[in-house]
Amino acid sequence: MNEELRNKVVKTGTITLGIVFKDGVLLASDKRVSLGDSYWIADKKMMKLHKIMDNVFVTIAGNASDIQMVVKLARAELKLKSIRTKSLPTVNEAANLFANIVYQNIRKFSPIMGISHFIMAGRDSTGVSLYEISPDGTIIEKDSYITSGAYGSIAAYGILENEWAPALSVEEAKKLAVKVIKTSFKRDVSTGDGINMVIIPKAGSIGEITEEKL
């Protein structure tokens, strides 16, 4: 990809994460979008945490156009599947669909490489689960935590490695997520401008996406 074209690509920049805690799983993300390699802030209010179905949410990272395409295609396919089967697809089925679309996209010839990285969390009859869908289409289930994005995710792993524990309460998990993302803001200029979060408990109703106070 030539320099002029690369600098026109809208990127999420991004720090996103998923944390498994004692009674569920949470997803969180920042809201800043950058343009190309210049770190010009293209948007300060981008939603990087999306509800795919009533029981499944994803965070996004990578090239904005690729991400939007994958989310739209996957959401439509899962909706059709739920209509045909009259039941919600499992989280594993949703993760595999995302992975298949990402796999096909990265292998298409294009002057702009397709880059999209997703963290998925949800709940079905088997319980709550957390998945990473890598830019090459690899799918990995996580039982602790995962983070994605730009340079801020390096700092994030240091904090999570030291402070995560399987017995975290929901409030402890939320505080840890906010701490991780705020630390990323200090080290990575492509992240910032707020935090969105969703809590997916093992029991009870699944909450809506909220904006956390800094």
C-alpha positions as protocol buffer text, in pm:
chain_id: "A"
residue {
  index: 1
  type: MET
  ca { x: 0 y: 0 z: 0 }
}
residue {
  index: 2
  type: ASN
  ca { x: 147 y: 339 z: -95 }
}
residue {
  index: 3
  type: GLU
  ca { x: 198 y: 614 z: 163 }
}
residue {
  index: 4
  type: GLU
  ca { x: -83 y: 839 z: 37 }
}
residue {
  index: 5
  type: LEU
  ca { x: -339 y: 558 z: 46 }
}
residue {
  index: 6
  type: ARG
  ca { x: -225 y: 434 z: 387 }
}
residue {
  index: 7
  type: ASN
  ca { x: -269 y: 778 z: 540 }
}
residue {
  index: 8
  type: LYS
  ca { x: -631 y: 791 z: 421 }
}
residue {
  index: 9
  type: VAL
  ca { x: -731 y: 471 z: 599 }
}
residue {
  index: 10
  type: VAL
  ca { x: -949 y: 535 z: 906 }
}
residue {
  index: 11
  type: LYS
  ca { x: -825 y: 326 z: 1199 }
}
residue {
  index: 12
  type: THR
  ca { x: -979 y: 270 z: 1537 }
}
residue {
  index: 13
  type: GLY
  ca { x: -645 y: 316 z: 1716 }
}
residue {
  index: 14
  type: THR
  ca { x: -804 y: 151 z: 2014 }
}
residue {
  index: 15
  type: ILE
  ca { x: -775 y: -12 z: 2348 }
}
residue {
  index: 16
  type: THR
  ca { x: -1042 y: -277 z: 2400 }
}
residue {
  index: 17
  type: LEU
  ca { x: -1057 y: -559 z: 2651 }
}
residue {
  index: 18
  type: GLY
  ca { x: -1257 y: -846 z: 2792 }
}
residue {
  index: 19
  type: ILE
  ca { x: -1238 y: -964 z: 3152 }
}
residue {
  index: 20
  type: VAL
  ca { x: -1384 y: -1280 z: 3301 }
}
residue {
  index: 21
  type: PHE
  ca { x: -1488 y: -1231 z: 3665 }
}
residue {
  index: 22
  type: LYS
  ca { x: -1653 y: -1448 z: 3929 }
}
residue {
  index: 23
  type: ASP
  ca { x: -2012 y: -1389 z: 3819 }
}
residue {
  index: 24
  type: GLY
  ca { x: -1976 y: -1311 z: 3449 }
}
residue {
  index: 25
  type: VAL
  ca { x: -1772 y: -1133 z: 3185 }
}
residue {
  index: 26
  type: LEU
  ca { x: -1734 y: -771 z: 3076 }
}
residue {
  index: 27
  type: LEU
  ca { x: -1621 y: -589 z: 2763 }
}
residue {
  index: 28
  type: ALA
  ca { x: -1485 y: -234 z: 2752 }
}
residue {
  index: 29
  type: SER
  ca { x: -1336 y: 4 z: 2495 }
}
residue {
  index: 30
  type: ASP
  ca { x: -1220 y: 358 z: 2435 }
}
residue {
  index: 31
  type: LYS
  ca { x: -1384 y: 594 z: 2179 }
}
residue {
  index: 32
  type: ARG
  ca { x: -1104 y: 757 z: 1976 }
}
residue {
  index: 33
  type: VAL
  ca { x: -1045 y: 705 z: 1602 }
}
residue {
  index: 34
  type: SER
  ca { x: -727 y: 802 z: 1416 }
}
residue {
  index: 35
  type: LEU
  ca { x: -651 y: 861 z: 1048 }
}
residue {
  index: 36
  type: GLY
  ca { x: -376 y: 661 z: 883 }
}
residue {
  index: 37
  type: ASP
  ca { x: -33 y: 662 z: 1045 }
}
residue {
  index: 38
  type: SER
  ca { x: -46 y: 1030 z: 1135 }
}
residue {
  index: 39
  type: TYR
  ca { x: -242 y: 986 z: 1460 }
}
residue {
  index: 40
  type: TRP
  ca { x: -474 y: 1264 z: 1347 }
}
residue {
  index: 41
  type: ILE
  ca { x: -789 y: 1225 z: 1558 }
}
residue {
  index: 42
  type: ALA
  ca { x: -1068 y: 1157 z: 1310 }
}
residue {
  index: 43
  type: ASP
  ca { x: -1346 y: 1104 z: 1566 }
}
residue {
  index: 44
  type: LYS
  ca { x: -1387 y: 1123 z: 1943 }
}
residue {
  index: 45
  type: LYS
  ca { x: -1718 y: 944 z: 1977 }
}
residue {
  index: 46
  type: MET
  ca { x: -1688 y: 619 z: 1784 }
}
residue {
  index: 47
  type: MET
  ca { x: -1873 y: 325 z: 1935 }
}
residue {
  index: 48
  type: LYS
  ca { x: -1623 y: 38 z: 1951 }
}
residue {
  index: 49
  type: LEU
  ca { x: -1851 y: -188 z: 2153 }
}
residue {
  index: 50
  type: HIS
  ca { x: -2143 y: -337 z: 1961 }
}
residue {
  index: 51
  type: LYS
  ca { x: -2446 y: -545 z: 2046 }
}
residue {
  index: 52
  type: ILE
  ca { x: -2465 y: -822 z: 1785 }
}
residue {
  index: 53
  type: MET
  ca { x: -2758 y: -1014 z: 1934 }
}
residue {
  index: 54
  type: ASP
  ca { x: -2941 y: -993 z: 2266 }
}
residue {
  index: 55
  type: ASN
  ca { x: -2684 y: -1232 z: 2414 }
}
residue {
  index: 56
  type: VAL
  ca { x: -2363 y: -1140 z: 2225 }
}
residue {
  index: 57
  type: PHE
  ca { x: -2144 y: -828 z: 2216 }
}
residue {
  index: 58
  type: VAL
  ca { x: -1812 y: -749 z: 2043 }
}
residue {
  index: 59
  type: THR
  ca { x: -1538 y: -489 z: 2067 }
}
residue {
  index: 60
  type: ILE
  ca { x: -1366 y: -375 z: 1749 }
}
residue {
  index: 61
  type: ALA
  ca { x: -1013 y: -281 z: 1645 }
}
residue {
  index: 62
  type: GLY
  ca { x: -845 y: -228 z: 1308 }
}
residue {
  index: 63
  type: ASN
  ca { x: -943 y: -61 z: 981 }
}
residue {
  index: 64
  type: ALA
  ca { x: -1286 y: 96 z: 1027 }
}
residue {
  index: 65
  type: SER
  ca { x: -1420 y: -9 z: 685 }
}
residue {
  index: 66
  type: ASP
  ca { x: -1329 y: -376 z: 736 }
}
residue {
  index: 67
  type: ILE
  ca { x: -1475 y: -377 z: 1085 }
}
residue {
  index: 68
  type: GLN
  ca { x: -1804 y: -224 z: 972 }
}
residue {
  index: 69
  type: MET
  ca { x: -1835 y: -477 z: 689 }
}
residue {
  index: 70
  type: VAL
  ca { x: -1772 y: -777 z: 917 }
}
residue {
  index: 71
  type: VAL
  ca { x: -2015 y: -652 z: 1183 }
}
residue {
  index: 72
  type: LYS
  ca { x: -2292 y: -587 z: 928 }
}
residue {
  index: 73
  type: LEU
  ca { x: -2250 y: -924 z: 754 }
}
residue {
  index: 74
  type: ALA
  ca { x: -2228 y: -1121 z: 1078 }
}
residue {
  index: 75
  type: ARG
  ca { x: -2524 y: -944 z: 1238 }
}
residue {
  index: 76
  type: ALA
  ca { x: -2740 y: -1014 z: 931 }
}
residue {
  index: 77
  type: GLU
  ca { x: -2636 y: -1380 z: 908 }
}
residue {
  index: 78
  type: LEU
  ca { x: -2700 y: -1439 z: 1277 }
}
residue {
  index: 79
  type: LYS
  ca { x: -3040 y: -1271 z: 1254 }
}
residue {
  index: 80
  type: LEU
  ca { x: -3135 y: -1499 z: 964 }
}
residue {
  index: 81
  type: LYS
  ca { x: -3016 y: -1802 z: 1159 }
}
residue {
  index: 82
  type: SER
  ca { x: -3224 y: -1705 z: 1462 }
}
residue {
  index: 83
  type: ILE
  ca { x: -3533 y: -1661 z: 1241 }
}
residue {
  index: 84
  type: ARG
  ca { x: -3482 y: -2002 z: 1077 }
}
residue {
  index: 85
  type: THR
  ca { x: -3413 y: -2188 z: 1402 }
}
residue {
  index: 86
  type: LYS
  ca { x: -3641 y: -1975 z: 1623 }
}
residue {
  index: 87
  type: SER
  ca { x: -3361 y: -1953 z: 1881 }
}
residue {
  index: 88
  type: LEU
  ca { x: -3056 y: -1738 z: 1945 }
}
residue {
  index: 89
  type: PRO
  ca { x: -2728 y: -1873 z: 1804 }
}
residue {
  index: 90
  type: THR
  ca { x: -2473 y: -1977 z: 2066 }
}
residue {
  index: 91
  type: VAL
  ca { x: -2175 y: -1754 z: 2143 }
}
residue {
  index: 92
  type: ASN
  ca { x: -1947 y: -2016 z: 1985 }
}
residue {
  index: 93
  type: GLU
  ca { x: -2152 y: -2011 z: 1664 }
}
residue {
  index: 94
  type: ALA
  ca { x: -2131 y: -1631 z: 1653 }
}
residue {
  index: 95
  type: ALA
  ca { x: -1755 y: -1637 z: 1713 }
}
residue {
  index: 96
  type: ASN
  ca { x: -1701 y: -1892 z: 1437 }
}
residue {
  index: 97
  type: LEU
  ca { x: -1905 y: -1686 z: 1193 }
}
residue {
  index: 98
  type: PHE
  ca { x: -1698 y: -1376 z: 1268 }
}
residue {
  index: 99
  type: ALA
  ca { x: -1378 y: -1578 z: 1230 }
}
residue {
  index: 100
  type: ASN
  ca { x: -1488 y: -1718 z: 892 }
}
residue {
  index: 101
  type: ILE
  ca { x: -1571 y: -1372 z: 754 }
}
residue {
  index: 102
  type: VAL
  ca { x: -1240 y: -1228 z: 880 }
}
residue {
  index: 103
  type: TYR
  ca { x: -1051 y: -1524 z: 729 }
}
residue {
  index: 104
  type: GLN
  ca { x: -1208 y: -1468 z: 388 }
}
residue {
  index: 105
  type: ASN
  ca { x: -1154 y: -1092 z: 401 }
}
residue {
  index: 106
  type: ILE
  ca { x: -782 y: -1105 z: 487 }
}
residue {
  index: 107
  type: ARG
  ca { x: -717 y: -1339 z: 193 }
}
residue {
  index: 108
  type: LYS
  ca { x: -880 y: -1126 z: -75 }
}
residue {
  index: 109
  type: PHE
  ca { x: -645 y: -938 z: -307 }
}
residue {
  index: 110
  type: SER
  ca { x: -662 y: -568 z: -229 }
}
residue {
  index: 111
  type: PRO
  ca { x: -427 y: -266 z: -226 }
}
residue {
  index: 112
  type: ILE
  ca { x: -548 y: -210 z: 132 }
}
residue {
  index: 113
  type: MET
  ca { x: -494 y: -506 z: 365 }
}
residue {
  index: 114
  type: GLY
  ca { x: -807 y: -596 z: 559 }
}
residue {
  index: 115
  type: ILE
  ca { x: -735 y: -567 z: 931 }
}
residue {
  index: 116
  type: SER
  ca { x: -1004 y: -640 z: 1190 }
}
residue {
  index: 117
  type: HIS
  ca { x: -966 y: -771 z: 1543 }
}
residue {
  index: 118
  type: PHE
  ca { x: -1263 y: -860 z: 1763 }
}
residue {
  index: 119
  type: ILE
  ca { x: -1319 y: -952 z: 2125 }
}
residue {
  index: 120
  type: MET
  ca { x: -1652 y: -1129 z: 2174 }
}
residue {
  index: 121
  type: ALA
  ca { x: -1842 y: -1205 z: 2491 }
}
residue {
  index: 122
  type: GLY
  ca { x: -2185 y: -1351 z: 2548 }
}
residue {
  index: 123
  type: ARG
  ca { x: -2410 y: -1593 z: 2729 }
}
residue {
  index: 124
  type: ASP
  ca { x: -2603 y: -1900 z: 2618 }
}
residue {
  index: 125
  type: SER
  ca { x: -2719 y: -2230 z: 2766 }
}
residue {
  index: 126
  type: THR
  ca { x: -2358 y: -2329 z: 2841 }
}
residue {
  index: 127
  type: GLY
  ca { x: -2289 y: -2013 z: 3044 }
}
residue {
  index: 128
  type: VAL
  ca { x: -2081 y: -1701 z: 2971 }
}
residue {
  index: 129
  type: SER
  ca { x: -1780 y: -1707 z: 2741 }
}
residue {
  index: 130
  type: LEU
  ca { x: -1509 y: -1481 z: 2602 }
}
residue {
  index: 131
  type: TYR
  ca { x: -1344 y: -1516 z: 2259 }
}
residue {
  index: 132
  type: GLU
  ca { x: -1068 y: -1346 z: 2064 }
}
residue {
  index: 133
  type: ILE
  ca { x: -1107 y: -1332 z: 1685 }
}
residue {
  index: 134
  type: SER
  ca { x: -765 y: -1236 z: 1548 }
}
residue {
  index: 135
  type: PRO
  ca { x: -701 y: -1043 z: 1222 }
}
residue {
  index: 136
  type: ASP
  ca { x: -608 y: -1366 z: 1041 }
}
residue {
  index: 137
  type: GLY
  ca { x: -932 y: -1539 z: 1139 }
}
residue {
  index: 138
  type: THR
  ca { x: -796 y: -1737 z: 1432 }
}
residue {
  index: 139
  type: ILE
  ca { x: -1049 y: -1794 z: 1710 }
}
residue {
  index: 140
  type: ILE
  ca { x: -941 y: -1855 z: 2071 }
}
residue {
  index: 141
  type: GLU
  ca { x: -1162 y: -1893 z: 2378 }
}
residue {
  index: 142
  type: LYS
  ca { x: -1028 y: -1716 z: 2688 }
}
residue {
  index: 143
  type: ASP
  ca { x: -1095 y: -1798 z: 3052 }
}
residue {
  index: 144
  type: SER
  ca { x: -928 y: -1491 z: 3205 }
}
residue {
  index: 145
  type: TYR
  ca { x: -881 y: -1174 z: 2999 }
}
residue {
  index: 146
  type: ILE
  ca { x: -783 y: -1042 z: 2657 }
}
residue {
  index: 147
  type: THR
  ca { x: -698 y: -699 z: 2520 }
}
residue {
  index: 148
  type: SER
  ca { x: -656 y: -567 z: 2168 }
}
residue {
  index: 149
  type: GLY
  ca { x: -560 y: -249 z: 1989 }
}
residue {
  index: 150
  type: ALA
  ca { x: -256 y: -30 z: 1953 }
}
residue {
  index: 151
  type: TYR
  ca { x: 38 y: 36 z: 2185 }
}
residue {
  index: 152
  type: GLY
  ca { x: -186 y: 83 z: 2488 }
}
residue {
  index: 153
  type: SER
  ca { x: -265 y: -287 z: 2494 }
}
residue {
  index: 154
  type: ILE
  ca { x: 99 y: -357 z: 2589 }
}
residue {
  index: 155
  type: ALA
  ca { x: 61 y: -154 z: 2907 }
}
residue {
  index: 156
  type: ALA
  ca { x: -281 y: -314 z: 2959 }
}
residue {
  index: 157
  type: TYR
  ca { x: -137 y: -666 z: 2971 }
}
residue {
  index: 158
  type: GLY
  ca { x: 108 y: -563 z: 3242 }
}
residue {
  index: 159
  type: ILE
  ca { x: -174 y: -447 z: 3467 }
}
residue {
  index: 160
  type: LEU
  ca { x: -402 y: -742 z: 3392 }
}
residue {
  index: 161
  type: GLU
  ca { x: -120 y: -990 z: 3449 }
}
residue {
  index: 162
  type: ASN
  ca { x: -64 y: -852 z: 3798 }
}
residue {
  index: 163
  type: GLU
  ca { x: -416 y: -767 z: 3912 }
}
residue {
  index: 164
  type: TRP
  ca { x: -661 y: -1009 z: 3748 }
}
residue {
  index: 165
  type: ALA
  ca { x: -799 y: -1294 z: 3957 }
}
residue {
  index: 166
  type: PRO
  ca { x: -1083 y: -1539 z: 3884 }
}
residue {
  index: 167
  type: ALA
  ca { x: -1265 y: -1437 z: 4204 }
}
residue {
  index: 168
  type: LEU
  ca { x: -1301 y: -1070 z: 4105 }
}
residue {
  index: 169
  type: SER
  ca { x: -1642 y: -922 z: 4186 }
}
residue {
  index: 170
  type: VAL
  ca { x: -1827 y: -723 z: 3921 }
}
residue {
  index: 171
  type: GLU
  ca { x: -1727 y: -395 z: 4082 }
}
residue {
  index: 172
  type: GLU
  ca { x: -1363 y: -503 z: 4104 }
}
residue {
  index: 173
  type: ALA
  ca { x: -1369 y: -608 z: 3738 }
}
residue {
  index: 174
  type: LYS
  ca { x: -1515 y: -272 z: 3635 }
}
residue {
  index: 175
  type: LYS
  ca { x: -1252 y: -81 z: 3832 }
}
residue {
  index: 176
  type: LEU
  ca { x: -978 y: -294 z: 3677 }
}
residue {
  index: 177
  type: ALA
  ca { x: -1112 y: -231 z: 3326 }
}
residue {
  index: 178
  type: VAL
  ca { x: -1125 y: 146 z: 3383 }
}
residue {
  index: 179
  type: LYS
  ca { x: -772 y: 143 z: 3526 }
}
residue {
  index: 180
  type: VAL
  ca { x: -638 y: -49 z: 3227 }
}
residue {
  index: 181
  type: ILE
  ca { x: -797 y: 183 z: 2972 }
}
residue {
  index: 182
  type: LYS
  ca { x: -700 y: 502 z: 3155 }
}
residue {
  index: 183
  type: THR
  ca { x: -340 y: 378 z: 3165 }
}
residue {
  index: 184
  type: SER
  ca { x: -353 y: 323 z: 2790 }
}
residue {
  index: 185
  type: PHE
  ca { x: -466 y: 684 z: 2744 }
}
residue {
  index: 186
  type: LYS
  ca { x: -142 y: 798 z: 2910 }
}
residue {
  index: 187
  type: ARG
  ca { x: 85 y: 591 z: 2684 }
}
residue {
  index: 188
  type: ASP
  ca { x: -92 y: 578 z: 2349 }
}
residue {
  index: 189
  type: VAL
  ca { x: -210 y: 897 z: 2175 }
}
residue {
  index: 190
  type: SER
  ca { x: -438 y: 698 z: 1942 }
}
residue {
  index: 191
  type: THR
  ca { x: -663 y: 600 z: 2235 }
}
residue {
  index: 192
  type: GLY
  ca { x: -885 y: 816 z: 2454 }
}
residue {
  index: 193
  type: ASP
  ca { x: -1206 y: 1021 z: 2477 }
}
residue {
  index: 194
  type: GLY
  ca { x: -1411 y: 798 z: 2704 }
}
residue {
  index: 195
  type: ILE
  ca { x: -1493 y: 441 z: 2801 }
}
residue {
  index: 196
  type: ASN
  ca { x: -1787 y: 222 z: 2699 }
}
residue {
  index: 197
  type: MET
  ca { x: -1862 y: -99 z: 2888 }
}
residue {
  index: 198
  type: VAL
  ca { x: -2111 y: -383 z: 2904 }
}
residue {
  index: 199
  type: ILE
  ca { x: -2160 y: -643 z: 3179 }
}
residue {
  index: 200
  type: ILE
  ca { x: -2277 y: -994 z: 3088 }
}
residue {
  index: 201
  type: PRO
  ca { x: -2366 y: -1179 z: 3411 }
}
residue {
  index: 202
  type: LYS
  ca { x: -2398 y: -1554 z: 3452 }
}
residue {
  index: 203
  type: ALA
  ca { x: -2750 y: -1502 z: 3582 }
}
residue {
  index: 204
  type: GLY
  ca { x: -3008 y: -1228 z: 3549 }
}
residue {
  index: 205
  type: SER
  ca { x: -3064 y: -980 z: 3269 }
}
residue {
  index: 206
  type: ILE
  ca { x: -2783 y: -868 z: 3042 }
}
residue {
  index: 207
  type: GLY
  ca { x: -2726 y: -495 z: 3073 }
}
residue {
  index: 208
  type: GLU
  ca { x: -2700 y: -236 z: 2801 }
}
residue {
  index: 209
  type: ILE
  ca { x: -2380 y: -64 z: 2691 }
}
residue {
  index: 210
  type: THR
  ca { x: -2293 y: 220 z: 2929 }
}
residue {
  index: 211
  type: GLU
  ca { x: -2044 y: 506 z: 2929 }
}
residue {
  index: 212
  type: GLU
  ca { x: -1818 y: 499 z: 3232 }
}
residue {
  index: 213
  type: LYS
  ca { x: -1705 y: 813 z: 3411 }
}
residue {
  index: 214
  type: LEU
  ca { x: -1331 y: 887 z: 3399 }
}
